[in-house]
Amino acid sequence: MNALILPTVTQIGLERIEHNQSSLNENAECLRRSTVVLMD
């Protein structure tokens, strides 16, 4: 039973990490834009 559950949990974990990573990238992009605006 554990052998069946584990891959699913791992898959969900990986998807969450990827989602968080893309969110971080978007936030970094927003920060970069704000910084450029401030520097102008």
C-alpha positions as CSV (number, residue, x, y, z in Angstrom):
1,M,0.0,0.0,0.0
2,N,2.8,2.4,0.9
3,A,4.4,1.7,-2.4
4,L,1.3,3.0,-4.2
5,I,0.9,6.1,-2.0
6,L,4.5,7.3,-2.1
7,P,4.8,8.1,-5.8
8,T,1.5,10.1,-5.7
9,V,2.7,12.1,-2.7
10,T,6.1,12.7,-4.4
11,Q,4.3,13.8,-7.6
12,I,2.1,16.2,-5.7
13,G,5.2,17.5,-3.9
14,L,7.1,18.1,-7.1
15,E,4.1,19.9,-8.7
16,R,3.9,22.1,-5.6
17,I,7.6,22.9,-5.8
18,E,7.3,23.8,-9.5
19,H,4.3,26.0,-8.9
20,N,6.1,27.8,-6.0
21,Q,9.1,28.2,-8.3
22,S,7.1,29.9,-11.0
23,S,5.4,32.1,-8.4
24,L,8.8,33.1,-7.1
25,N,9.9,33.9,-10.7
26,E,6.9,36.0,-11.2
27,N,7.5,37.9,-8.0
28,A,11.1,38.4,-8.9
29,E,10.0,39.8,-12.3
30,C,7.6,42.2,-10.6
31,L,10.3,43.4,-8.3
32,R,12.7,43.8,-11.2
33,R,10.1,46.0,-13.0
34,S,9.5,48.1,-9.9
35,T,13.2,48.6,-9.4
36,V,13.6,49.7,-13.0
37,V,10.7,52.2,-12.5
38,L,12.3,53.5,-9.3
39,M,15.7,53.9,-10.9
40,D,14.3,55.8,-13.8
